[in-house]
Amino acid sequence: MTEPNGAAWAEERGAPATSDEACPSRRGAPLSVKGMGRWVGSEGARNEPPSEEGRRRVEAPRRRAKDTERLRRWRLLLGAPAGPGLGLGGSGAGLSQSDQAVDAALAALYEGGPGYGERSRRSAGLGASAPKVARWLGDIRTYFPSTVVQVMQRDAVERLNLRQLLLEPELLESVEPDVHLVGTLLSLNRIMPETTKATARHVVAMVVAEVERRIANRTRAAVSGALNRAARSRRPKLRDIDWNRTIAANLSRYLPEHRTVVPERLVGYGRRQQVVARDLVLAIDQSGSMASSVVYASVFGAVLASIRALKTSLVVFDTAVVDLTEKLQDPVDVLFGTQLGGGTDINKAIAYSRTLITRPRDSIFVLISDLIEGGVREQMLSRLAALNAAGVQVVVLLALSDDGAPVFDSGNAAALAELGIPAFACTPDAFPDVLAVAIEGGDVGAWAHRSDLAAR
């Protein structure tokens, strides 16, 4: 059953509709509150329908309960200014003690609520006080699930400019670690006092460990399998024969009368390579908008560096280029070697990356950038075209994160498409498959289109 909006619902029951000015919405306030189960209007079938009067007597208490729950949900969503319009009065009227605590936590962030410091109606109420913020962080973890806590933490950092408070170790210990928090900490890396860095590293290490648990095994399996399949043997043992490729390579020797293929040559998987089969260069844009991508790409780089048959290099760039390949043993060191923010010179990063590529036909170049170029656009495109023409498998990822459709330079992306270079956003879960296709020399652009990544 679809719930009406607040104004329509109020009119339906004779209550005065609340205007946007009188009842400002808590923009971005999450609806998932512990204990706020969504009302379902199905009552189930009855064996014998009651009389109309009996049905009204039975339904009246239920309808009142449903209306009360809907009022409660709208009140918590819209805040205290909505109380009179919903017939609940001002302040915490009509809310239970636990709901009032939830309302105060929301008001502290999305309004100017009591209990966390008074501000004007248009400003927030946490103030520049670490104890108040720490208490608020504890409260929201009590009332909301962790996914909502992470959203509210991001809103607090953005709305209330709490970056400076994140430099305090006591406050860092109170936050719910996630990829976006790591991005914020990395942006503060250069101004972070030494007393805070140990706590910050601990927070970053927790997130890195969680990301590694999510991606490591699948990445190693997908990439190692692709490397094995790419290294074909002409004299394979029986267990190593790739039957599909063997049949495809010998279709000209099909004997219709025997309904069989007599293979002239066998194609097998390569096994246990002791040599480097492919070179991979990851170039990561560390502008502020790419924070989540920097985190995921750094962890991927560390995982890929553990695969012996793959030589992995990692560079990060803004207007300068930094080679972090030597730090790949520890993704936390990689992340603290970055500096989020600043301008972007993609052309310079590509020029440096070309010096790392010594075997073009056995190399893969992955550029992770929104393509918003601050350098020389024409040289950027010509350098990418030259790499592609030399046989390098070039892939451009507009984002490597779970954040949804990214903001990027569509003109540059279209120019790359004309050069035959795929450019699309990719989730961390799909990245191992992207690499596997690239390693096997497949059409990454076609694969992305089939996987609906090209539309991102």
N, C-alpha and C positions, 0 to 999 in steps of 0.2 A: 504493500500500500504506500503510495507516495505522499509524503508529508507536505502540506502547503507552506508557503513562506509565511514569515511572522505577521505581516500586515493582513494578508488574506485570511489567515487563521483567526486573527483578532476580530476582523469584521464579521466573520461567520458566526461568532458567538456574541456579538453585540458590544465587544470591547473596543475602545478607540484604537485605531491603527497607529503605530508608532512610526514617525518619520525617521529618515536617516540622520537628521540633525539632532533630533531628540533622543535617538537610540543608536549611537554609533556602534557599528559592529567591531568586534575584536578581530581585526584583519589578520588572518593567518592563525587564529587560535584553534588548536586541534580539538576535534570533537570526541576523540577516544579517551574517555575518562573512566577509571576503574569504578565499577558499580553503575555506570550509565548504560544499561542494556537497552538495545533498540526495541521499541514497541512493535509488536506484530499483531495485526488486527484480526487474524483468523481465529474463529471460535470452535471450529470442528462441526461435524454433522450431529443432528439430534434425531432420535428415533421418531418422536411425535412433536410436530411444531406446536408451541404453546399459543394461547390466545394472545391477541394484540396487547391487551392490558397486562397479562402475565409477562409477556416478553419485555414490555417497557419496565416493569418492576425489577425484573432480573437484570436487564441491561443497564439501568440507571447507575448503580454503584460502579459497574465496570467502566462505563463511559466517564464517570467522574474521575476514577483512578487513572484512566488513560489521559484525560485532559490535564490532570495534575502533573503527570509525568512529562507530558509535552511542554507544559508551562515551565517545569523545572529545567528541561533541556534548553529551551529557548532563552531562559533567564541566564543560565550559565554561559551560553554562547554569546549573548549580546551584552552582558554586564549589568551593573547596577542601574544605569540610566534607563534600561528597558523595563525595570520593575513596575512603575506606575502604569505604563501602557499595557502591560500584561495582567494588570489587576493584582499585583503582588506587593505593592508598596515599594518604598525605597530601601536602600542599603541591603541587608541580608534577609529581609522579610520574605517568608515563604520558603526559605531554605533550611535544611537540617544543619546541625552543627558541623558535620563532615562536609556538606556541600558548601557551607560558608568558608571552610578552610580551602577547598578547591577554588572557590571564587576569589579568595584573597590572593592565592598564588597566580591565578590568571590576571587579576587586576594589577598586580605588581609589575607584570611585563607589558600588558596590552593597554592599561589605563594608568591612573595614578592612585594606587590602592593604599589603604591604611595598613599598618603593621610592618611595612617594608620601607617606610619613608614617604612623606607627602610631597607631591609635585602638582603642577597644574594639570588640568584634564587632558591636555594634548601630549604631555610628557609621561615618562614611565616613573615607577616609584621605587626602584631598587637603589638608586643613588650610587655614588662612588664609594661604597663601603664594603670591604671584603667580608666582614662578619654577616652582614645582611644578605649578601649574595650567597655565601656558603649555606646560610640557613634556608634560603629560598631553593637552592639546588637540592638540599635534603628533602624539602617539602614536595617538590615536583616528582622526585623519585618515589615518594610514598603514594602519590595520587595518580600517577600516570605510568603506562608501560614504557619500556626503555626507548622504543622507536619514537614515541611522542616526546620523551625527555630530550632526545637528541635534536629534534626540531625546535623545541623551545629554547634550548641552549644556543642554537645558531641564531634564533631571533633575538635573544638577549645580547649576543655579541654584536649583531648588526644594528639593532635599534638603540641600545643603551651605551654603545661604544665601551664595552667592558674589556677590550684588549689589554689595557694597562693592568687591570686587576688579575688577568691570567698570568702575570709575571710573579704573582705571589704563590709560593709553594703550597701554603695551606689551602688556597682556593683550588689549585690544580688537583689536589687530592680529592676534592668533592665532586668533580665533574664526571659525566658519563663519557668515556673515551669513544670517539668515532673518527672516521676519515676526515670529516670537515673540521673537527677540533684540531687534528694534526696539521691541517693546512693553515689554520690560524696560528698555531704555535710556530710553524716554520716561518711564517711571515714576520714573527717577532724575534726570530733567532738572533739577529745581530744586536738587538738591544736587551736581550735577556740576561739578567745578572747570573753569576756563577751559582749562587745559592738556589736558583730556580731550575737551572739546566738539568740537574740530576733528576728532579721530579718530572720535568718535561720529557726527558729521555725515557723514563719509566712509562709515562703515558703513551708516547709514540711507540715504544716497544710492545706494549699491550695490543695496540691496533695492528701493528705489523704482524705480530704472531697470529692474530685472528684472520688477517687477510691471507697469510701463508697457509693456514689450515684450510682455507677455502679454495685456494688455487693451485697449491704446489703439486700435489699428486697428479691431478688431471693435466697440468701443464707438462710435467715430465713425461707422462704417458703419451700424450698427443704428439709432442715434439720428438721424442725418441722414436716413436713409431713411424713418424713421417721421415726421419733421417734414415731409418732402416729401409723403408720402402723406396727412398730416393737412391739408395746405394744398391743397384741391381747386380746380381751375380749371373754370369752366363753359364756356369757349371754348378748349379746348386745341388745340395743334397735333397733327398726326397722331401724331408720335412720343411725345407726352405723354399719349395717351388711356389711361385705366385701363379696359381692356375688360371685366374682370370686374364692376366696379362700374357701368359703363355698361349692360351687359346686365341686371344686377339691377334697375337703376333704370327700365328700359323694358320689363319683362316684360309689362306690360299692353298693349303694342303688338305683341305676337307675332301673326303672320299664319299660321295653320295651313296654308292652301292653298299658301303659298310657303315654309313651314317656315323662317321668318326673323323677326327682330326689326327693326322700323323705329324707330330711336331718335328720340325727340323732343328729348332733351338728351344731351349728352356730358359725361362726368366724366373729368377729367384730373388728373395729378399736378402739384403745385406745384413749381416749379423755381427754384433760385438766389434764395432769399429774402434780402432785404436788411434785413428788419425782424425783431424778436424775436417768434417765434411762440409760445413757451411760457416760463413761469417755473418754475424748479425750486428748491425749498428742501430741502437736506439737513440734518437735525438728528441729530447723532451723540452717543450716550451714551458718555462717556469714563470710566465706572467701570472698575475693574480687570479685570473679567471680559470686557470688550468690546475688549481691546487689539488683537487681530487685525482686528476690524471697523473700528476707528479707522484703522488703516494702510490697508486696502483702500479705505475710503470717502474718505479724504483724496486718494488717488491718482485715484480716479474723479472726485472733485470737480474736480481740476486738469485732467483730460482733458476733462470736460464744459464747463468754463469756456472752452475753446478753440473751442467751436462757437458761431458768431455768432448763429444763430437761436434759441439757448437761453440765457436769463439764469439763471445758476447762483449760488445763495447757499449758504454753508456755515456752520453754527453747531455748536459743541460745548458740552456741558453736563455738569455734575455737580450741585452745589447752586447753582452760578452758571452764567450763559450767556455765552459768548464768541463774537462774530461774527468769523470768520476769512476772510470773503469777499475782503478786500483782499490776502490772501496766496496766493490760488489760482494765481497764476502759477508758484509754486514749491511743489510738494507737501512738500518737505523743511521749508520754513518753516512750512507748515501743521502738520506733525507736531510740530515743536518749539514750536508755539504751544499744544499740548494739554498737559494734566496728568492722567495716568491715576491713578485711585484716588479715594477720597472717596465722599460720598453721592450721591444721585440725586434730582433734582426735575424730573421729566418735564413736569409741569404748567407750571412756569415756562418751560421751553424752548418748549413749544407756544404759550404766550402771546406770547413774543417773536417766534416764527416767523410768527404771524398778522400782525404789523406789516410783514412783508416781502412779504405777498401782497396785491397791488393789483388783480389780475384773476383772481378766483376760478375762473372757467370755463376759463381758459387756464393754470391753475397746477397743479403737482404737488408734493405735500408727502410726502417720504420720511423717516419716523422710524426710525432704526436704534437699537434699544434692546431689552434683555431684559424690559422692562415691569415691573421690580421697582421700584415707585414709593415714594419717601421723602416725597413731597409729598402734596397733596390728591388722592386717587384720583378722587373724584366730579367734581371740576373738570377733571381730565385727560380723563376720558371725555366730559364734556359739551363741552369745547372741540374735541375730535376730531370729535364728532358734528356740531357747528356748522360746522366746515370742510367736512365731507362734504356736509351739507345745502346749503351755499352753492355747491356745484359743483366744489370742489377735489378733484382725484384724490388720495386719501389712501392711502398704502401704508406698512405697518409691517413692517420686517424685524427679526426676533428676533436675527439675526446675519448678518453679511456676511463669511464666511470659509470655509475648507476644513476647519474643526476638527470637523465632525460635528454631531450633534444638540446644540443649546445648552441651557443651563439658563435657564428663563424663568418668569414668572408666568403660569401657565395660566389662572387666573381672569380676569385682565385680557385675555388673548388671546381667551378665550371671549366676554367682554363686547364686545370690538371686533367679533367675528364677528357677533354679534347686531345690531350697528349697520351691518352691511354693509361693514365695513372689513377687508380681508384682512391677516392677520398670519402670517408664516411665515419660516423661515430660508432664506437664499439663498447660493449659492456665487458667487464673483467671476465665474465663467464664465457664469452664468445672469443676472447683473444687467443687462447690456445689453438682453437680451430683455424683462426686466421693465419697464425704462424705455420700450422701444419700444411695448409694449402700452399702457402708461399714457399715452404721448403721443398715441397714436391713439384714446384714449378707450375702449379695450377693457376687458373684465372681467378684472382682474388676478387676482382670487381664483380664477376658473374656469381661467385659464391656469395658475396655480400648481398647481391640483389635477390638471390634465391632465399637467403636467410632474413630478408626484410631489414637488413642493416643499412642498405643504401638509401633508404627513405629517412633515416634519422638525421 
